[in-house]
C-alpha cells in the first residue's frame, strides 16, 4: 500500500478505527454460523490471505528475537481470546458487553507503560483508571451497582468473561512490548498466519463441524476478514505517517462505536446503563492517555 501525505495517512488511521469498531459484531455473527472455533479460524485465515496480498510476505531478518517471540505470543493470545470470548458468549447482548470489557486495554496500556517503559504520568492517571474500571463494573452489573449481580453475571459464563479480561491484559502487554522491541518492524502478516494456525489446531481437536457455505454466510465472513485485516493494514499506515495525536484521541471512542454497530448488526437492545458504562470506559481511558502527554 503506497499512501503519501499526512492527511491521507490520517484518514487511513480513522478508517481503521471504523473497521475495528465493526469487528465485535461481525465476529459474533460469523461464530453463530460457523461455530466459535471454526468461525474464528476462517476469519483469520481469510485475513492472513488478504494481508499477504496487500502487504506482502513478512520479513523476519531485521526483527529482534525478543519481539518475534513475545510479540507473536501476545498477539496470537489476544486474537484467540477475543474471538472465543465473543463466540462463546451466551447471548448477543453478552457478546457486546464482553466487547466493552476488552476495551479496558487502553487504560491498562498506559498503566503498564509506566512500569515497563518508564512512561511519565501526571496525577490524573488515578481518577482516569478508576473511571475506566467503574465503567466496566457498571456495564457488567446490568442494573444498578450490586456486587451480587456482578458476581452472578460473571459466574453465568466465567469462560467468556475470563477471556475478555485476558484480551485487555494481553493487548496492553503487546502494545508495550511492540513499543520497546519492534524497532519499527510490522509483523502483523506473520501474526495473522500464526493466529489462524493456532485456531485450526484448536478446531481440529474440538467436536465442531463446519456447516455448508451459503452466499449470505460467505459475504459475512468476507466482510469480517476485510474489517480485521483492513483495520490492521490501515492502522499501520496511520501511526507511521499520520497525525498520531488525532488518531490516539479518536481511538478512545471505539467502545461506543463498537457497541453501537454491534447493537444494530445483531439486533440487540442495550440498556441506558450499558451506554453509560461504555462512555465511562472511554472517558477514563482518555484521562489516562492525557495523563501521559507532556505539558507545553
PLY file of the C-alpha trace (Angstrom):
ply
format ascii 1.0
element vertex 296
property float x
property float y
property float z
element edge 295
property int vertex1
property int vertex2
end_header
0.00 0.00 0.00
1.51 3.31 -1.10
-0.02 6.27 0.75
1.50 9.73 0.50
0.87 12.73 2.73
0.00 13.09 6.38
-3.66 13.85 5.71
-4.17 10.69 3.61
-2.36 8.58 6.22
-4.51 10.07 8.98
-7.65 9.20 7.01
-6.34 5.63 6.74
-5.99 5.51 10.53
-9.51 6.85 11.06
-10.92 4.27 8.64
-9.05 1.59 10.59
-10.83 2.66 13.77
-14.19 2.42 11.99
-13.32 -1.03 10.65
-12.25 -2.28 14.07
-15.47 -0.94 15.54
-17.38 -3.41 13.37
-15.26 -6.39 14.44
-17.08 -7.45 17.63
-20.49 -7.60 15.99
-19.20 -9.32 12.87
-17.13 -11.91 14.75
-20.14 -12.81 16.88
-22.33 -13.10 13.79
-19.84 -15.36 11.98
-19.39 -17.55 15.07
-23.14 -18.14 15.21
-22.97 -19.63 11.70
-19.61 -21.46 11.67
-19.05 -22.04 15.40
-16.70 -20.22 17.80
-13.55 -22.08 16.71
-14.36 -22.74 13.06
-15.61 -19.20 12.52
-12.55 -17.64 14.12
-10.20 -19.90 12.13
-11.90 -18.92 8.87
-11.78 -15.20 9.74
-8.05 -15.17 10.46
-7.22 -17.42 7.51
-9.02 -15.03 5.17
-7.42 -12.08 6.98
-3.96 -13.59 6.54
-4.54 -14.11 2.82
-5.72 -10.52 2.41
-2.76 -9.12 4.36
-0.25 -11.10 2.31
-1.84 -9.75 -0.88
-1.79 -6.16 0.46
1.46 -6.03 2.43
3.48 -8.91 1.03
5.20 -11.72 2.88
6.59 -10.97 6.36
10.30 -10.11 6.52
11.93 -11.53 9.61
15.66 -10.92 9.11
15.65 -7.43 10.64
13.36 -8.42 13.50
14.72 -8.87 17.01
14.17 -12.28 18.58
12.58 -10.85 21.75
9.90 -9.13 19.67
9.43 -12.11 17.38
8.76 -14.40 20.34
6.93 -12.09 22.74
5.07 -10.14 20.07
3.87 -13.30 18.34
2.76 -14.92 21.57
0.88 -11.89 22.88
-0.79 -11.04 19.57
-1.96 -14.61 18.99
-3.18 -14.88 22.58
-5.15 -11.64 22.23
-6.82 -12.53 18.95
-7.69 -16.06 20.08
-9.09 -14.79 23.39
-11.13 -12.07 21.65
-12.70 -14.31 19.03
-13.51 -17.07 21.51
-14.84 -14.69 24.17
-17.33 -13.32 21.64
-18.06 -16.74 20.14
-18.73 -18.46 23.46
-20.88 -15.60 24.83
-24.25 -16.96 25.93
-26.18 -14.22 24.12
-25.71 -11.38 21.68
-26.11 -8.83 24.47
-23.42 -10.56 26.49
-21.10 -10.55 23.46
-21.45 -6.77 23.21
-20.85 -6.45 26.94
-17.68 -8.54 26.64
-16.54 -6.27 23.82
-16.59 -3.35 26.25
-14.61 -5.35 28.85
-11.98 -5.88 26.15
-11.70 -2.09 25.76
-10.14 -1.82 29.17
-6.85 -2.31 27.27
-6.14 1.39 26.52
-6.14 2.20 30.22
-4.04 -0.87 31.04
-1.63 0.03 28.24
-0.89 3.36 29.90
-0.50 1.80 33.35
1.86 -0.89 32.05
3.83 1.72 30.10
4.67 3.39 33.41
6.05 0.10 34.77
7.60 -1.41 31.62
8.79 1.58 29.62
9.29 4.28 32.23
6.41 6.38 30.91
5.89 9.55 32.95
2.34 10.38 34.01
0.51 13.06 35.96
-1.84 12.54 38.90
-4.97 12.31 36.73
-3.88 8.77 35.86
-5.52 7.71 39.14
-9.06 9.06 38.54
-8.79 8.01 34.89
-8.04 4.40 35.81
-10.75 4.40 38.46
-13.30 5.80 36.00
-12.49 3.16 33.36
-12.74 0.36 35.91
-16.00 1.74 37.28
-17.36 1.87 33.73
-16.61 -1.85 33.28
-18.32 -2.69 36.58
-21.29 -0.50 35.59
-21.63 -2.42 32.31
-21.26 -5.87 33.87
-23.63 -5.10 36.74
-26.51 -4.52 34.34
-28.88 -2.96 36.87
-27.54 -0.54 39.44
-24.23 -1.42 41.07
-24.58 -4.53 43.21
-21.67 -6.88 43.89
-24.03 -9.87 43.91
-25.28 -9.00 40.41
-21.75 -8.59 39.05
-20.68 -11.93 40.53
-23.81 -13.66 39.19
-23.23 -12.28 35.70
-19.60 -13.38 35.66
-20.47 -16.81 37.06
-23.08 -17.28 34.33
-20.23 -17.52 31.79
-16.84 -17.45 33.53
-15.00 -18.62 30.40
-16.05 -15.69 28.22
-15.54 -13.10 30.96
-12.09 -14.51 31.74
-11.18 -14.46 28.06
-12.38 -10.86 27.69
-10.30 -9.74 30.67
-7.38 -11.71 29.22
-7.86 -9.74 25.98
-7.44 -6.43 27.76
-4.30 -7.58 29.60
-2.57 -9.30 26.67
-3.17 -6.47 24.20
-1.90 -3.91 26.71
1.24 -6.04 27.11
1.51 -6.41 23.33
1.39 -2.63 22.82
4.20 -2.06 25.30
6.34 -4.93 24.02
5.89 -3.60 20.47
6.94 -0.12 21.50
10.03 -1.43 23.28
11.27 -4.17 20.95
9.67 -3.84 17.49
12.13 -1.28 16.14
9.64 -0.07 13.56
9.02 -3.58 12.21
5.46 -4.58 11.29
4.82 -8.32 11.66
1.03 -8.28 11.52
1.04 -10.61 8.49
3.02 -13.24 10.40
0.84 -12.74 13.46
-2.35 -13.37 11.47
-0.87 -16.53 9.95
0.10 -17.83 13.40
-3.31 -16.97 14.83
-5.06 -18.86 12.04
-2.77 -21.87 12.58
-3.46 -21.98 16.32
-7.22 -21.72 15.76
-7.20 -24.53 13.17
-5.33 -26.76 15.62
-7.91 -26.00 18.31
-10.70 -26.63 15.80
-9.15 -29.98 14.83
-9.13 -31.03 18.48
-12.74 -29.98 19.02
-16.05 -31.59 18.08
-17.11 -28.68 15.88
-18.11 -29.35 12.28
-18.20 -26.55 9.71
-21.58 -26.17 8.00
-22.02 -25.75 4.27
-21.22 -22.29 2.95
-24.09 -20.12 1.75
-23.97 -16.83 -0.12
-25.04 -14.91 2.98
-22.56 -16.57 5.35
-19.75 -16.23 2.80
-20.37 -12.49 2.38
-20.50 -12.08 6.16
-17.20 -13.94 6.50
-15.64 -11.80 3.76
-16.80 -8.59 5.48
-15.30 -9.75 8.78
-11.98 -10.70 7.21
-11.77 -7.33 5.45
-12.64 -5.48 8.66
-9.94 -7.29 10.66
-7.17 -7.32 8.06
-8.02 -3.89 6.67
-8.06 -2.39 10.15
-4.54 -3.57 10.92
-3.16 -2.67 7.48
-4.58 0.86 7.54
-3.73 1.47 11.19
-0.08 0.76 10.49
-0.09 3.44 7.78
-1.85 5.89 10.09
0.54 5.55 13.03
3.64 5.66 10.83
2.74 8.70 8.69
-0.44 10.30 10.05
-1.41 12.63 12.87
-0.79 10.35 15.85
-2.40 12.68 18.39
-5.65 12.83 16.42
-5.67 9.08 15.87
-4.98 8.32 19.52
-7.82 10.60 20.60
-10.25 9.15 18.06
-9.38 5.55 19.01
-10.79 6.04 22.50
-14.27 6.36 21.07
-14.07 2.75 19.86
-16.02 1.19 22.78
-19.07 3.33 21.99
-18.73 2.91 18.21
-18.23 -0.84 18.54
-21.25 -1.23 20.82
-23.44 0.89 18.55
-22.56 -1.12 15.44
-22.92 -4.47 17.22
-26.32 -3.48 18.60
-27.54 -2.54 15.12
-25.97 -5.52 13.35
-27.09 -8.10 15.91
-30.44 -6.51 16.69
-29.61 -6.27 20.39
-31.39 -3.90 22.78
-28.96 -2.27 25.21
-29.95 -0.51 28.40
-29.13 3.13 29.24
-26.82 1.81 31.98
-24.81 -0.10 29.37
-24.27 3.05 27.31
-23.34 5.00 30.44
-20.71 2.37 31.25
-19.29 2.40 27.72
-18.96 6.19 27.86
-17.27 5.97 31.28
-14.72 3.47 29.93
-14.00 5.84 27.05
-13.69 8.87 29.33
-11.45 7.03 31.79
-9.14 5.83 29.01
-8.94 9.36 27.60
-7.91 10.69 31.02
-5.22 8.01 31.28
-3.89 8.95 27.86
-3.98 12.67 28.71
-2.04 11.97 31.91
0.93 10.82 29.82
1.00 13.80 27.47
3.78 16.28 28.02
2.63 19.71 29.11
3.60 22.55 26.82
0 1
1 2
2 3
3 4
4 5
5 6
6 7
7 8
8 9
9 10
10 11
11 12
12 13
13 14
14 15
15 16
16 17
17 18
18 19
19 20
20 21
21 22
22 23
23 24
24 25
25 26
26 27
27 28
28 29
29 30
30 31
31 32
32 33
33 34
34 35
35 36
36 37
37 38
38 39
39 40
40 41
41 42
42 43
43 44
44 45
45 46
46 47
47 48
48 49
49 50
50 51
51 52
52 53
53 54
54 55
55 56
56 57
57 58
58 59
59 60
60 61
61 62
62 63
63 64
64 65
65 66
66 67
67 68
68 69
69 70
70 71
71 72
72 73
73 74
74 75
75 76
76 77
77 78
78 79
79 80
80 81
81 82
82 83
83 84
84 85
85 86
86 87
87 88
88 89
89 90
90 91
91 92
92 93
93 94
94 95
95 96
96 97
97 98
98 99
99 100
100 101
101 102
102 103
103 104
104 105
105 106
106 107
107 108
108 109
109 110
110 111
111 112
112 113
113 114
114 115
115 116
116 117
117 118
118 119
119 120
120 121
121 122
122 123
123 124
124 125
125 126
126 127
127 128
128 129
129 130
130 131
131 132
132 133
133 134
134 135
135 136
136 137
137 138
138 139
139 140
140 141
141 142
142 143
143 144
144 145
145 146
146 147
147 148
148 149
149 150
150 151
151 152
152 153
153 154
154 155
155 156
156 157
157 158
158 159
159 160
160 161
161 162
162 163
163 164
164 165
165 166
166 167
167 168
168 169
169 170
170 171
171 172
172 173
173 174
174 175
175 176
176 177
177 178
178 179
179 180
180 181
181 182
182 183
183 184
184 185
185 186
186 187
187 188
188 189
189 190
190 191
191 192
192 193
193 194
194 195
195 196
196 197
197 198
198 199
199 200
200 201
201 202
202 203
203 204
204 205
205 206
206 207
207 208
208 209
209 210
210 211
211 212
212 213
213 214
214 215
215 216
216 217
217 218
218 219
219 220
220 221
221 222
222 223
223 224
224 225
225 226
226 227
227 228
228 229
229 230
230 231
231 232
232 233
233 234
234 235
235 236
236 237
237 238
238 239
239 240
240 241
241 242
242 243
243 244
244 245
245 246
246 247
247 248
248 249
249 250
250 251
251 252
252 253
253 254
254 255
255 256
256 257
257 258
258 259
259 260
260 261
261 262
262 263
263 264
264 265
265 266
266 267
267 268
268 269
269 270
270 271
271 272
272 273
273 274
274 275
275 276
276 277
277 278
278 279
279 280
280 281
281 282
282 283
283 284
284 285
285 286
286 287
287 288
288 289
289 290
290 291
291 292
292 293
293 294
294 295
